[in-house]
Amino acid sequence: MGAFVISKRWNDHYKFVYTSRKGKAIFTSISFELKFECEAAIAFFKENYTKCEFPITKNPAGKYLFRIVLATEQIAVSRKFSTELRAIKGIDEIKKYAMQSEILDFSVSDFIFSDES
């Protein structure tokens, strides 16, 4: 099962990354100024992912990526894939596991593991 991972960007805004069952990033959300907006966007996505469109494009370097569009608004962009089939597999994983994926919050601290012994 995948996971939604909340973290902070360099500008103190929040984002979430959807990771696969194997821990590899599949897509990254747009920025949110407040954490509760990020959490609400995850909940909204989980409820409405069946209404999303996943247009696949090819960049000038020959890599494939998809955008997640809901009601004409782009909400996320995938990582780059080497083939179109891998991009399709990424979309399939979202459709199959997004609903039951857990939410992990790594935005609280810059240090996940402390130096304490």
C-alpha positions in Angstrom: 0.0 0.0 0.0 1.2 3.5 -0.8 1.5 6.5 1.5 0.9 10.2 1.4 4.0 11.9 2.9 3.6 15.5 4.1 6.7 17.6 4.3 7.8 21.3 4.1 9.3 22.9 1.1 12.3 25.3 1.3 9.9 28.3 1.5 8.0 26.9 4.6 5.0 25.9 2.5 3.7 22.3 2.7 3.4 19.6 0.1 2.6 16.0 -0.1 4.2 13.2 -2.0 2.4 10.0 -2.9 4.8 7.1 -2.6 4.4 3.6 -3.9 4.3 0.4 -2.0 8.0 0.1 -2.5 8.6 3.7 -1.2 9.3 5.4 -4.5 7.7 8.8 -5.2 5.0 8.7 -7.8 3.7 12.3 -7.6 4.2 15.6 -5.8 1.4 18.0 -5.0 1.2 21.7 -5.5 2.3 23.9 -2.6 0.1 24.8 0.4 0.7 27.7 2.7 -0.9 26.0 5.7 -0.6 22.4 6.9 -4.3 21.9 7.3 -4.8 22.9 3.6 -2.4 20.1 2.7 -4.2 17.6 4.9 -7.6 18.7 3.4 -6.2 18.3 -0.1 -5.2 14.7 0.7 -8.6 14.0 2.0 -10.3 15.6 -1.0 -8.0 13.7 -3.4 -8.8 10.4 -1.7 -12.5 11.1 -2.0 -12.4 12.3 -5.6 -9.5 10.4 -7.3 -11.9 8.6 -9.5 -12.9 12.0 -11.1 -9.3 12.9 -11.8 -7.7 13.0 -15.2 -4.1 11.7 -15.7 -2.8 13.2 -19.0 0.6 11.7 -19.9 3.1 13.9 -21.7 6.7 13.5 -22.9 9.3 16.1 -22.0 12.1 17.2 -24.4 14.5 14.8 -22.7 12.3 11.9 -23.7 10.9 11.1 -20.2 7.2 10.6 -19.5 5.2 12.2 -16.8 1.6 12.8 -16.0 -0.3 15.5 -14.3 -3.3 15.0 -12.0 -6.1 17.3 -13.0 -9.4 17.6 -11.1 -12.1 19.9 -12.5 -9.6 21.7 -14.8 -7.2 22.4 -11.9 -3.8 20.8 -11.7 -3.2 19.3 -8.3 0.0 17.3 -8.8 2.7 16.3 -11.1 4.3 12.9 -11.3 8.0 12.0 -11.2 9.6 11.3 -14.6 9.3 7.8 -16.0 11.6 6.2 -18.6 8.6 4.7 -20.6 5.0 5.4 -21.1 4.1 2.0 -19.7 5.8 2.8 -16.4 3.8 6.1 -16.2 0.6 4.1 -16.8 1.6 1.6 -14.0 2.1 4.6 -11.7 -1.4 5.8 -12.5 -2.8 2.3 -12.0 -1.1 2.1 -8.5 -2.7 5.4 -7.5 -6.1 4.2 -8.7 -5.7 0.9 -6.9 -4.2 2.0 -3.5 -4.8 5.7 -3.0 -8.1 5.2 -1.1 -6.6 3.1 1.7 -3.1 4.8 1.8 -2.0 6.2 5.1 -0.8 9.7 5.8 2.7 10.2 7.2 3.6 13.7 8.5 7.3 14.6 8.4 6.7 18.4 8.5 6.9 18.7 12.3 10.7 18.5 12.6 13.7 18.8 10.3 15.2 15.9 12.1 13.3 12.6 12.0 15.9 10.7 14.0 17.4 12.5 17.0 21.0 12.2 18.1 20.0 11.1 21.5 21.5 7.8 22.6 
